[in-house]
């Protein structure tokens, strides 16, 4: 299986390593290096560091909504692209480039908590369980059919950071258990019920304000 991996932060690293165990990764796509720390020195994202450690080709496009990027992806002749916390919306030309399209590891029990911050909002809303769903991507925001879903409980005092660490490890197990079957079309895609959908929008500074009264 020829695969491309899209991801950027720490949570995506275990899935990258798992995909590397079961496929030939022809490219890793992540966000550009960003200034970080007091000195604002350019720092490579965690997925880039892990990919280079594994000897994989890394691509850090400034934009993905270009014909050139879609053409580059098609030239790789990948069977599938796997996405986890990449951080950008992929256009249709990119979604269609691999033979089996793009699949996403989403950190919620879909159709609940579609969007950028499903881990945080599951805790905010008092959920007692969450999980990782492997889904076929379409042009919507986490609206594609679900190929598999693995659940885990949320601890009563668990923070978003602690839960993210466990979600990252669970995502790696989903890759090992289900990716080959998904690419070989052995898993049945289950359409999501839009009437049960909830959203998990990106957090803003206003969400961190404390109502002292």
N, C-alpha and C positions, 0 to 999 in steps of 0.2 A: 504494500500500500504506500503510495506516494502522498505525502501530506504537507500542508503548509499550516503553521501555527500563528495565530494572532493573539497577542497578549502583552501586558505591560507591567503590572505591579506584582508584589510578592505572592498574592493569592494564586496567580496563574503558573507559578514555577513548578509545583508538583505535577500539574497536568502536562506541562511541556516535557518533563522527564518521563512521565508515563507514556506519552505518545512516542517519544524517542525509542522506548523499549519495544513497541509493537509495529512501528512503521519506519519508512525512510523519509525523514523530514527534509524537504528540498529547500525550504526557506522559513525563517522566523521573522514576522513583521511586528514591530513594536513602535511606540511613540518615540520621537526624538529625545536625545539627552536634554535634561533641563537643569538650570541653575538650582543649587540646593546648599543648605548650611549657611553659616554666618558669612563665609567668604563668597557665597553665591558661585561656587565653581561648578562647571558642567558635570553632571553625574549621570551615568548610564542607568537606565531602569533595570530592575531586578531580572526581568525576562531576558534582556540583552546579555547581562552578565552570565546568566545560566546557559544561554545558547552558545556563547563564545566558549565557555568551559566545556561544552559538549562537542565543540568543533563544527557548529552549524552556521550556515550563511544567515546574516542578519540584515534586514532591510528596514530603514526608518524614514518612510516618506513624510514629507511635510503635509501633503494632501493625498487623500485616497479617492476623491471624487474627480478623477481625471481619466481620460481615455488611455493615457500612457500607463497608468498604474494597472488598469484592467488588462491591457495588452501584455504587460510584464507577467501578470499572474497567469494568464492563459498560456504563455510560452513555457511555464514551468510544467505543464501537463500533469498537474496534481489530480489525484482521485478525490480529494476532499480538503477543505480548509476548516480547521477547528479554532473557534474563537472563545476566549475567556478574558473578560475585563480588559479588552483592547482600548476602549475609551473613545471610539469614534463610530459614527453610523456608516455602514458599508452600503454603497449604492448598488443598484441592480446589476450593473456590469461586472462588479466584483463578486457579487453573490453567485452569478452564473458561470464564473470562470472555471472553477474546478469541475471535474466530470460529475461528481455527486453534490456539487454545490458547497455551501458553507453551513456548518453545524455549530451550535452555540451551547456552552455549558453555563446555564443560568442558575444563580444561587437563590432559588425559591421553589415552592411547589406551584408551578404554573397552573392556572392563569393568575394566581395571586402574585402581587408585587412585581409587575412588569416595570422595567426601568432601571435607572442607574444605581440605586442604593437599596437593593432588596434586603440585605443583611441588617442594615440599620433600622429600616422600617418594620421588619418583622419583630424586632425587639421593642421598638417604640409602641407598636400596637399590641404588645403583650402576647404574641404567639408562643405556643409551647413546643412547636416543631417547625422545622424548615427542611431544606434539602437541596439537591442539585438535579436539575432536569436537563437532559440532552435533547436538543430540539433542532429541527431543520429551519434554517433562517429564511425569512421572506422580507419584503420591504417594510413591514410594520415593526413596531417596537415590541419585540419579544412575543410576537403573535403567531409564529409558525407552529406546525404540528409537533407534538412531543413524542420522542422516540423511546425514552425511558426516564424514570424518576426515582431517585433514591432519597429516603428520608432520614433525618436525625433529630433527636430532641434538642430543645434549647434549655440550658440551665437557668435556674431561677435568678441567679446573680451574674450570669454570663454577659460579658461586654461584647460589643461589635467586633473588636479586635480579636478577642479570644474565639468567637464564633467563626470569624473569617479564616483563622488558622485551620480550624476543623473542616470548614467548607472546602478549603484548598486541598486537603488530604482526601476528602470524599470525592472531589472532582477527579483526582488522579485514579481512584478506584473505579469510577464510572468509565473513564477512558479505557482502562484495562478490561473491564467487563463487557462494554457495549459498543465501542467504536468500530471494531471489525465487523460485527453484525449489522451495525447501522449502514456502513459503507456497502456491504454485500446485500443490502435490502432484506435482511432477515428479521428486522424489527418492524412492527406495524405502527406507522405514524398515527397518532391520535389527535384529531383536531381539538383545539381549545374551545371552551365554552365562553364566549365573550360576556355573557350575562354574569359570570362569576369573577370577572377580571377586576383586579385592583392595581393601583400604580405605586411605584416607589421612586419618586422624583429625586434628582440630585439634591444633596444637602446644601443649604446656603448658610451664611453667617447668622441670619435671623433665626434659624433653627437652634442656634446655640445660646440665644439670649435667655437669661434666667429671670422668671417673673418673681421678683423679690417679695412682692405683696402677697 
